[in-house]
Amino acid sequence: MKVLVTGGAGFIGSHLVEALVARGDAVVVLDDLSTGKRANLAAVAEKVDLQVGSVADRAAVDRAIAGCEVAFHQAAIASVPKTIEAPVETNAVNFGGTLNVLEAARAAGTRRVIFASSAAVYGDEAPLPVAEDAPVAPLSPYAIEKLCAEHYVRVWAPLFGLETVALRYFNVFGPRQDPKSPYSGVVSIFVDRILKGEAPTIFGDGEQTRDFVAVADVVRANLAAATVDRPEGLVCNVARGEATSLNQLYATLADLAGGAPDALYGPARAGDVRHSRAVVDRARDALGFVAKTPVRDGLAALLDWARSTAG
Ligand SMILES: NC(=O)c1ccc[n+]([C@@H]2O[C@H](COP(=O)([O-])OP(=O)(O)OC[C@H]3O[C@@H](n4cnc5c(N)ncnc54)[C@H](O)[C@@H]3O)[C@@H](O)[C@H]2O)c1
């Protein structure tokens, strides 16, 4: 099968591309390399058609999606701070880019679009753990852009018969999440500091919680979303269904690393939610997906990988 992965040179996208190549798909990647890197696709470079361009450019999306049966739309400016600084620019990519992918899919006869949404859409209001039908209350332009895009994705199923699935990723971690990028996840930043023997700064008191999910599990959720029968605008959490505080996360990493400096604490960040934990029943029932990797095991694997690439 020929498939498109937008954002396929990024952290999550590159793991997805590797899995698709491994199962024999012909993979086209559309990525503007703003945070993604060619190096992330080094292992599959010969087998992937990497097209450098923006999802905000409809013509580039039309070229990339031609002949593709399924599109995995991972491309986004995945940074809450960046969307607060430059919402017009990020909206054009995160919202406008998604509409471009939907419309290009329709024009090209692409059967299914799987969209990387975010737990950020819930904000801080919903009772925990959050199920997909909980009220949404986005707290940042990033979350608003993801939510608006998700509405389009959902509605394009009944309106136009496009098979769509929106996956609300919780906090994804794993190899290739770039700790040097200002958009990085907290886990990679902690690992980077630990390997350098430096103290990380935790924003707030560290008791905020997140539902961490390993990138390999997120890939499996995408593959399940690509094969499930008649998804019809399905919106689905992708998480483990477990809360871990940042203090617990840092303590686990410090333990796995055999020691680490005490963390420093700074002011809480605007737009950050306090607690987050998913109900994962729908993913299990509708996609047959259950996250397999315990957080501690995923952290151990990440630490090993980071040590092997440090230098
Ligand atoms: N990492 C997480 O915990 C998490 C959580 C929820 C949702 N998500 C979503 O998952 C997706 C992948 O995120 P990631 O963590 O791998 O981040 P990432 O920054 O590594 O990946 C995003 C990719 O999209 C590309 N991109 C950015 N703007 C583009 C544009 N205009 N046109 C084409 N490509 C563009 C980047 O170069 C990069 O390769 C994003 O949609 C993100 O919002 C991630």
The ligand as a Tripos MOL2 file, in Angstrom:
@<TRIPOS>MOLECULE
LIG
   44    48     1     0     0
SMALL
NO_CHARGES

@<TRIPOS>ATOM
      1 N1          5.1710   14.5250   21.3420 N.am      1 LIG1
      2 C1          4.0260   14.5300   21.9990 C.2       1 LIG1
      3 O1          3.9800   14.2140   23.1950 O.2       1 LIG1
      4 C2          2.7380   14.8660   21.2940 C.ar      1 LIG1
      5 C3          1.5620   14.9040   22.0620 C.ar      1 LIG1
      6 C4          0.3660   15.2120   21.4150 C.ar      1 LIG1
      7 C5          0.3330   15.4320   20.0650 C.ar      1 LIG1
      8 N2          1.5150   15.4100   19.3580 N.ar      1 LIG1
      9 C6          1.4190   15.6560   17.9250 C.3       1 LIG1
     10 O2          2.1080   14.6170   17.2450 O.3       1 LIG1
     11 C7          2.6520   15.1220   16.0200 C.3       1 LIG1
     12 C8          4.1330   14.7950   15.9510 C.3       1 LIG1
     13 O3          4.8040   15.4880   17.0000 O.3       1 LIG1
     14 P1          6.3230   15.2130   17.4110 P.3       1 LIG1
     15 O4          6.3610   15.1700   18.8870 O.co2     1 LIG1
     16 O5          6.8610   14.0940   16.6250 O.co2     1 LIG1
     17 O6          6.9810   16.5990   16.9920 O.3       1 LIG1
     18 P2          8.1150   16.9230   15.8970 P.3       1 LIG1
     19 O7          8.3130   18.3950   15.9510 O.co2     1 LIG1
     20 O8          9.2930   16.0350   16.0800 O.co2     1 LIG1
     21 O9          7.3850   16.4970   14.5550 O.3       1 LIG1
     22 C9          6.6330   17.3740   13.7710 C.3       1 LIG1
     23 C10         7.1220   17.2340   12.3460 C.3       1 LIG1
     24 O10         6.3340   18.0730   11.5120 O.3       1 LIG1
     25 C11         7.2030   18.8130   10.6810 C.3       1 LIG1
     26 N3          6.5360   20.0590   10.3200 N.ar      1 LIG1
     27 C12         6.3260   21.1570   11.0920 C.ar      1 LIG1
     28 N4          5.6810   22.1020   10.3860 N.ar      1 LIG1
     29 C13         5.4920   21.5860    9.1340 C.ar      1 LIG1
     30 C14         4.8970   22.0710    7.9620 C.ar      1 LIG1
     31 N5          4.3930   23.3060    7.8950 N.pl3     1 LIG1
     32 N6          4.8620   21.2680    6.8770 N.ar      1 LIG1
     33 C15         5.4070   20.0250    6.9000 C.ar      1 LIG1
     34 N7          5.9930   19.5140    8.0010 N.ar      1 LIG1
     35 C16         6.0310   20.2900    9.0960 C.ar      1 LIG1
     36 C17         8.4680   19.0320   11.4720 C.3       1 LIG1
     37 O11         9.6180   19.3320   10.6820 O.3       1 LIG1
     38 C18         8.5840   17.6800   12.1760 C.3       1 LIG1
     39 O12         9.2830   16.7540   11.3690 O.3       1 LIG1
     40 C19         2.3430   16.6050   16.0110 C.3       1 LIG1
     41 O13         1.1580   16.8070   15.2610 O.3       1 LIG1
     42 C20         2.0930   16.9300   17.4560 C.3       1 LIG1
     43 O14         1.2750   18.0590   17.6210 O.3       1 LIG1
     44 C21         2.7100   15.1320   19.9330 C.ar      1 LIG1
@<TRIPOS>BOND
     1     1     2 1
     2     2     3 2
     3     2     4 1
     4     4     5 ar
     5     4    44 ar
     6     5     6 ar
     7     6     7 ar
     8     7     8 ar
     9     8     9 1
    10     8    44 ar
    11     9    10 1
    12     9    42 1
    13    10    11 1
    14    11    12 1
    15    11    40 1
    16    12    13 1
    17    13    14 1
    18    14    15 2
    19    14    16 1
    20    14    17 1
    21    17    18 1
    22    18    19 2
    23    18    20 1
    24    18    21 1
    25    21    22 1
    26    22    23 1
    27    23    24 1
    28    23    38 1
    29    24    25 1
    30    25    26 1
    31    25    36 1
    32    26    27 ar
    33    26    35 ar
    34    27    28 ar
    35    28    29 ar
    36    29    30 ar
    37    29    35 ar
    38    30    31 1
    39    30    32 ar
    40    32    33 ar
    41    33    34 ar
    42    34    35 ar
    43    36    37 1
    44    36    38 1
    45    38    39 1
    46    40    41 1
    47    40    42 1
    48    42    43 1
@<TRIPOS>SUBSTRUCTURE
     1 LIG1         1 GROUP 0 **** ****
